[in-house]
Amino acid sequence: MIFAGWRREASLSARMQKLAQDAYAAFFDRSIQYYAAGRFAFHSGLTPVAGNLLHHAVEMCLKGALSKKGFGLKQLYKLGHGLPSIWAEYKHVAPDPGLDRFDAAVTELNKHEELRYPDRMLNQGMGSLFVLKRSHTAHISGSAAGVPQYVLNLEDVDELMSVVLKQDITPPLDWKIEAGSQGGSATGE
């Protein structure tokens, strides 16, 4: 009976490990999809959708990295969608003390989650500025007092994604990119 119990325990452990790998791959996959769609929306001038998509890209990227570091799905779910809390957890477990340089970018990007639904924009208005590079940063001029301002700096998002992806996320060997609804796939082999 001891052997049978060990086998059940080993089987459960293997299933938990497989679930963790699947979660990691799913977060990675969604992160890249949101990132690609967000960058396309940015270059297409799609306000406020670009910021919201890039917010989701960073959220999924950070949650994928946390998943790789042992966070379970329930823990990740409890973190919610607020980038500052997810970012704080990530910085706590990440080995790079230089991550503080992204704090302001994370805070600014987090504001774009407020625009997921149009109610805030309809009630308060919004000022929006898309910035390709930090050197292009300017202030929104002519904005009415009290109108929320949303600045989306693509260079900040690109660098943040790059740092996290390089440090923590590598595609599994059998990772596949589905090629639309017509079928077909590209493998990472």
C-alpha positions as CSV (number, residue, x, y, z in Angstrom):
1,M,0.0,0.0,0.0
2,I,2.9,2.4,0.6
3,F,4.0,1.9,-3.0
4,A,0.5,2.7,-4.4
5,G,0.3,5.9,-2.3
6,W,3.7,6.9,-3.5
7,R,2.6,6.4,-7.1
8,R,-0.5,8.5,-6.6
9,E,1.6,11.2,-5.0
10,A,4.1,11.1,-7.9
11,S,1.3,11.2,-10.4
12,L,-0.3,14.2,-8.6
13,S,3.1,15.9,-8.6
14,A,3.6,15.2,-12.3
15,R,0.1,16.7,-13.0
16,M,0.8,19.7,-10.9
17,Q,4.1,20.2,-12.8
18,K,2.4,19.8,-16.1
19,L,-0.3,22.4,-15.1
20,A,2.5,24.8,-14.0
21,Q,4.2,24.4,-17.4
22,D,0.9,24.8,-19.3
23,A,0.1,28.0,-17.3
24,Y,3.6,29.4,-18.0
25,A,3.2,28.7,-21.7
26,A,-0.3,30.2,-21.8
27,F,0.8,33.4,-20.1
28,F,3.7,33.7,-22.5
29,D,1.5,33.0,-25.5
30,R,-1.1,35.6,-24.5
31,S,1.6,38.1,-23.6
32,I,3.1,38.0,-27.1
33,Q,-0.3,38.1,-28.7
34,Y,-1.4,41.2,-26.7
35,Y,2.0,42.8,-27.3
36,A,1.8,42.3,-31.1
37,A,-1.8,43.6,-31.2
38,G,-1.0,46.5,-28.9
39,R,2.0,47.6,-31.0
40,F,-0.2,47.4,-34.1
41,A,-2.9,49.4,-32.4
42,F,-0.3,52.0,-31.3
43,H,1.0,52.5,-34.8
44,S,-2.6,52.7,-36.1
45,G,-3.4,55.4,-33.5
46,L,-6.1,53.4,-31.8
47,T,-6.8,55.3,-28.6
48,P,-7.5,54.0,-26.0
49,V,-7.3,50.4,-27.2
50,A,-3.5,50.4,-27.8
51,G,-2.8,51.3,-24.1
52,N,-5.2,48.7,-22.8
53,L,-3.7,45.9,-25.1
54,L,-0.2,46.8,-24.0
55,H,-1.3,46.8,-20.3
56,H,-2.6,43.3,-20.8
57,A,0.7,42.3,-22.6
58,V,2.8,43.5,-19.6
59,E,0.3,41.9,-17.1
60,M,0.5,38.5,-18.9
61,C,4.3,38.8,-19.3
62,L,4.8,39.5,-15.5
63,K,2.3,36.7,-14.5
64,G,4.2,34.3,-16.8
65,A,7.4,35.2,-15.1
66,L,5.8,34.8,-11.7
67,S,4.4,31.4,-12.8
68,K,7.9,30.3,-13.7
69,K,9.0,31.3,-10.3
70,G,6.5,29.1,-8.6
71,F,3.3,31.2,-8.3
72,G,0.2,29.1,-8.7
73,L,-2.8,30.1,-10.7
74,K,-4.8,31.1,-7.6
75,Q,-2.0,33.3,-6.4
76,L,-1.8,35.0,-9.8
77,Y,-5.6,35.4,-10.0
78,K,-5.6,37.1,-6.6
79,L,-3.1,39.7,-7.9
80,G,-5.8,41.1,-10.1
81,H,-5.1,43.4,-13.1
82,G,-3.3,46.2,-11.3
83,L,0.2,46.4,-12.7
84,P,1.7,48.1,-9.6
85,S,0.9,45.1,-7.4
86,I,2.0,42.6,-10.0
87,W,5.1,44.6,-10.6
88,A,5.9,44.7,-6.9
89,E,5.6,40.9,-6.7
90,Y,7.8,40.5,-9.7
91,K,10.5,42.8,-8.4
92,H,10.5,41.0,-5.1
93,V,11.4,37.7,-6.8
94,A,13.4,39.0,-9.7
95,P,17.2,39.1,-9.5
96,D,17.7,42.6,-11.1
97,P,17.9,45.6,-8.7
98,G,17.8,47.9,-11.8
99,L,14.1,47.2,-12.4
100,D,13.2,50.3,-10.4
101,R,13.8,52.3,-13.5
102,F,10.5,51.0,-14.9
103,D,8.4,52.0,-11.9
104,A,7.0,55.2,-13.5
105,A,6.3,53.4,-16.8
106,V,4.4,50.7,-15.0
107,T,2.4,53.3,-13.1
108,E,1.6,55.2,-16.3
109,L,0.7,52.1,-18.2
110,N,-1.6,51.0,-15.4
111,K,-3.8,54.0,-16.0
112,H,-4.8,52.6,-19.4
113,E,-6.7,49.7,-17.6
114,E,-9.1,52.4,-16.5
115,L,-10.1,52.8,-20.1
116,R,-11.1,49.2,-20.6
117,Y,-14.7,50.4,-20.4
118,P,-15.8,53.8,-21.7
119,D,-17.6,55.0,-18.6
120,R,-14.7,56.9,-17.1
121,M,-13.9,58.6,-20.4
122,L,-17.5,59.5,-21.0
123,N,-17.9,61.0,-17.4
124,Q,-14.5,62.7,-17.1
125,G,-13.1,63.0,-20.6
126,M,-9.5,62.1,-21.4
127,G,-6.4,63.6,-22.9
128,S,-4.2,61.1,-24.7
129,L,-0.7,61.2,-26.1
130,F,1.1,58.4,-28.0
131,V,4.9,58.7,-27.7
132,L,7.2,56.5,-29.8
133,K,10.4,57.3,-28.0
134,R,11.2,59.0,-24.6
135,S,13.0,61.8,-26.5
136,H,9.7,62.7,-28.1
137,T,7.9,63.1,-24.8
138,A,5.8,66.2,-24.5
139,H,3.0,67.3,-22.4
140,I,-0.6,67.3,-23.6
141,S,-1.3,70.9,-24.3
142,G,-4.7,72.7,-24.1
143,S,-6.1,70.1,-21.7
144,A,-8.9,71.1,-19.5
145,A,-8.2,71.1,-15.7
146,G,-9.3,67.8,-14.1
147,V,-9.4,65.8,-17.3
148,P,-7.4,62.6,-16.8
149,Q,-4.3,62.4,-19.0
150,Y,-3.0,59.2,-20.5
151,V,0.5,59.0,-22.0
152,L,1.5,55.8,-23.8
153,N,5.3,55.6,-24.3
154,L,6.1,52.6,-26.6
155,E,9.8,52.7,-25.9
156,D,9.1,52.2,-22.2
157,V,6.8,49.3,-22.9
158,D,9.3,47.7,-25.4
159,E,12.2,47.9,-22.9
160,L,10.1,46.5,-20.0
161,M,8.9,43.6,-22.1
162,S,12.4,42.9,-23.4
163,V,13.9,42.9,-19.9
164,V,11.3,40.5,-18.5
165,L,11.3,38.2,-21.5
166,K,15.1,38.0,-21.5
167,Q,15.3,37.3,-17.8
168,D,12.3,35.0,-17.2
169,I,10.4,33.8,-20.1
170,T,11.7,31.4,-22.7
171,P,9.2,29.5,-25.0
172,P,8.9,25.8,-24.3
173,L,10.5,23.6,-27.0
174,D,7.1,22.5,-28.2
175,W,5.6,26.0,-28.2
176,K,3.5,26.6,-31.3
177,I,2.0,29.7,-32.9
178,E,-1.3,29.0,-34.4
179,A,-1.7,30.5,-37.9
180,G,-5.3,31.8,-37.7
181,S,-8.5,29.9,-38.0
182,Q,-7.5,28.3,-41.3
183,G,-5.1,25.9,-39.5
184,G,-1.4,25.4,-39.8
185,S,1.2,26.2,-37.2
186,A,4.8,27.2,-36.8
187,T,6.8,25.3,-34.3
188,G,9.6,26.4,-32.2
189,E,11.8,23.4,-33.0
